Amino acid sequence: MTKFVFAYHGGKMPETEEEGAKLMAAWGAWMEKHAKDFFDQGNPVGMSKTVTADGVLENGGSNPISGYGLVDAADMDAAIAIAKGCPILDGGSIEVAEAINM
């Protein structure tokens, strides 16, 4: 199996408690469906800072990450198939990147 990083971008913040419960249920169902694939289900993240040779930018970057997950999959196509069912796709996106063994 190959390791893949799911970097979540965007997504909608629920406006009501009911919407929040519905969103959490959708995430829970997706994670449960793919529990065998995730070796780290990840978490949401706070505002990022970009570190460069010139200093630190506190703007969250050009496309701020909103969370992450770590997946084992046979190949990129299999990882993408897992990502396609993610609730973040309602208003957000997922970058899927293979973690290269060194």
C-alpha positions as MATLAB code, in Angstrom:
seq = 'MTKFVFAYHGGKMPETEEEGAKLMAAWGAWMEKHAKDFFDQGNPVGMSKTVTADGVLENGGSNPISGYGLVDAADMDAAIAIAKGCPILDGGSIEVAEAINM';
ca = [
       0.000    0.000    0.000;
       1.031    3.566   -0.645;
       0.557    6.456    1.764;
      -1.386    9.532    0.656;
      -1.970   12.900    2.280;
      -5.439   14.404    2.010;
      -5.139   18.178    2.449;
      -8.605   19.657    2.895;
      -9.247   23.198    1.670;
     -12.265   25.366    2.372;
     -15.610   23.874    3.201;
     -18.605   25.473    4.831;
     -18.911   26.373    8.492;
     -22.359   25.340    9.726;
     -24.654   28.263   10.508;
     -26.894   26.381   12.934;
     -26.516   23.615   15.472;
     -28.682   21.394   13.261;
     -26.421   21.999   10.240;
     -23.395   21.243   12.424;
     -24.882   17.933   13.559;
     -25.744   17.001    9.979;
     -22.220   17.850    8.784;
     -20.590   15.884   11.621;
     -22.821   12.896   10.793;
     -21.758   13.074    7.133;
     -18.059   13.194    8.108;
     -18.585   10.332   10.569;
     -20.298    8.157    7.942;
     -17.553    8.843    5.380;
     -14.779    8.117    7.901;
     -16.525    4.929    9.053;
     -16.938    3.752    5.451;
     -13.192    4.193    4.909;
     -11.929    3.366    8.419;
      -9.661    0.613    7.035;
      -8.053    3.094    4.630;
      -7.174    5.847    7.124;
      -4.107    5.324    9.285;
      -4.652    8.831   10.682;
      -8.139   10.311   10.276;
      -6.596   13.720   10.816;
      -8.134   16.881   12.225;
      -9.145   20.378   11.276;
      -6.296   22.881   11.545;
      -5.967   26.502   12.616;
      -4.608   29.404   10.588;
      -1.237   28.605    9.076;
       1.842   30.750    8.687;
       4.138   30.555    5.684;
       7.847   30.367    6.502;
      10.272   31.555    3.803;
      13.938   32.510    3.723;
      12.761   36.120    3.975;
      10.606   35.661    7.055;
       7.166   34.533    8.156;
       3.901   35.464    6.439;
       0.825   35.322    8.642;
      -1.727   35.219    5.846;
      -2.551   31.513    5.793;
      -0.947   31.024    2.390;
      -2.479   31.284   -1.067;
      -4.846   28.321   -0.506;
      -5.058   27.707    3.243;
      -5.431   24.155    4.447;
      -8.452   23.560    6.686;
      -7.569   20.001    7.745;
      -5.796   16.791    6.810;
      -6.073   12.994    6.749;
      -3.560   10.218    6.002;
      -4.636    7.258    3.873;
      -3.208    3.937    2.711;
      -4.349    3.117   -0.838;
      -3.200    0.882   -3.673;
      -2.493    3.833   -5.981;
      -3.488    7.422   -6.780;
      -6.730    6.334   -8.459;
      -7.778    4.400   -5.341;
      -6.943    7.398   -3.117;
      -8.972    9.691   -5.382;
     -11.915    7.279   -5.227;
     -11.859    7.570   -1.424;
     -11.607   11.370   -1.601;
     -14.564   11.683   -3.976;
     -17.032   10.834   -1.202;
     -15.737   13.392    1.301;
     -18.255   15.907    2.695;
     -15.754   18.775    2.249;
     -16.477   18.651   -1.472;
     -19.686   20.571   -0.732;
     -17.967   23.949   -1.041;
     -14.339   22.846   -0.592;
     -11.695   20.635   -2.167;
      -9.088   17.990   -1.375;
      -5.508   17.890   -2.565;
      -4.416   14.236   -2.769;
      -0.642   13.765   -2.691;
       1.418   10.591   -2.551;
       3.885   10.487    0.330;
       7.155    9.378   -1.256;
       9.212    6.923    0.783;
      12.797    8.061    1.097;
];
